[in-house]
Amino acid sequence: MLHTAKSSYDIVILGAGFGGLGMAAQLKMQGIDNFIILERGNRIGGVWRDNAYPGAACDTESHLYCYSFYPHLRVSKMYADRDELLRYMDTLAEHYALMPHIKLGSELTQARWDETAQHWAFELADGARLQGRFFVPAWGQLNKPAIPAFKGLDNFAGQYFHSAQWPADAQLAGKKVASIGAAASAVQYVPEVAKEAAHLTVFQRSANWIMPRNQMVFSQQQLDAYSAQPELFHESRRDLHAFRENGFARTRHGTDAQQEGIKLASAHLAGQVPDLTLRAKLTPDYEFACKRILRSDDYYPALTRSNVSLETTAVDHFVPEGIVDKNGALHEFDVVIFGTGFESQAFQGDLEVIGRKGRTLHERWQSGAEAYLGMTVPGFPNMFMIYGPNTNLNHNSIITMLEIQQRYIIEAVQHLDGQAADVRDDAFNAYNDALQANMQSSAFSSDCSSWYKNAAGKVINNWSGTVEEYRALANHWHADDYHLLRVSERAEVTS
């Protein structure tokens, strides 16, 4: 944890999750040491720190879900659980000596571009003030839990919580439990809750396309081989990357690959749910990949248990005893779990980001978040986002995207010696116009309710192509894409 009273840095990073830690590690590898990471939590870990629900795990292969420069050689299984991923981040931070750069329990409330000094000025919730030449928000896309404003919720006499705010002392044994939501988090915690609860009711708004997970636990012999010969690990990583890249075609309208995905998911459902009525409820009525494709081997079996029921009638309101559905039926519960996702459209959360001429990022994004290469926005010089708009994936590892972005940012930092850069409007507009045009052939833009899209139906979270297509665009920082701002004479005199 940071112990210095220093207030001026070359780079201020927001967030100590995968994105922020990887950014810091790559800075260290380049000999860049004058940076700070601001983290509002009491430990590092980001989304993996926050999501401590039973069964929390990654649905991307472990050999891909790590940085190429710091491979997770001894990860125990192909799909790592939450605790193992936290340990990986802890060891990464230790290996690159990042902890002295991290200020825990530090909530950033305002980031303001100083036009005169041409640097970023920061205000923290505790009153502290910092400044930095570069601002690197690594705030993630899924960091603010969302609970719908159901009528009467405050009158519910039982316990309720969001899956990302799971109480450490939660007691579900012998209780009547509801899960509102049946998507990415729910498919992981529902099988675990079903083992404890007297009865579990899963409220499903829409069915999901679910693929088999096929978990693989590595033997001691395999782990020893990866440790002794890291190239074996990297070979596995390359093969998995190619496999997942090839799977991108499943997310495109009307492709043979998309039909193959439907067949695999449908066969998985049929093989695990023999009851035709239940199977019909679990069959999606929208295009494959319009929503996030999920992976689970134990969710469907959990729904076939005698103490579990699937409810497809929508929730109307809460009463002290439980939930009244849209048909007027009362469902009595002791505990309600909200697996209702996150406020994925507000990347900056409650943080006030003020750019040139006093314009805020909130104002700039009124019609939907967008950025050049998902990283920079006109009017916000020297601000480079990690995991920003249109950089999420549904076919490969987000960690590879983060690594590409981090290297791009380092190139920018190295080239902008004593200067500030503001992305050009023409580069910004051309990039986003092409991205949205390409999105028209993607299932992400199809007619379903998805966190990928804003209220107007514009896809603002997902990247429209493969990882390698993104790499080709973001592999290097190009000065021609930016307007360079010279430090004013006044700033030179007063600095």
Secondary structure, 3 states (H helix, E strand, C coil): CCCCCCCEEEEEEECCCHHHHHHHHHHHHCCCCCEEEECCCCCCCCHHHHCCCCCCECCCCCCCCCECCECCCCCCECCCEHHHHHHHHHHHHHHCCCHHHEECCCCEEEEEEECCCCEEEEEECCCCEEEEEEEEECCCCCCCECCCCCECHHHCCCEEEEHHHCCCCCCCCCCEEEEECCCCCHHHHHHHHHHHCCEEEEECCCCCCEECCCCCECCHHHHHHHHHCHHHHHHHHHHHHHHHHHHHHHHECCCHHHHHHHHHHHHHHHHHCCCHHHHHHCCCCCCCCCCCCEECCCHHHHHCCCCEEEECCCEEEEECCEEEECCCCEEECCEEEECCCECCCCCCCCCEEECHHHCEHHHHCCCCCCCECCCECCCCCCECCCCCCCCECCCCCHHHHHHHHHHHHHHHHHHCCCCEEEECHHHHHHHHHHHHHHHCCEHHHCCCCCCCECCCCCECCECCCCHHHHHHHHCCCCHHHEEEECCCHHHHHHC
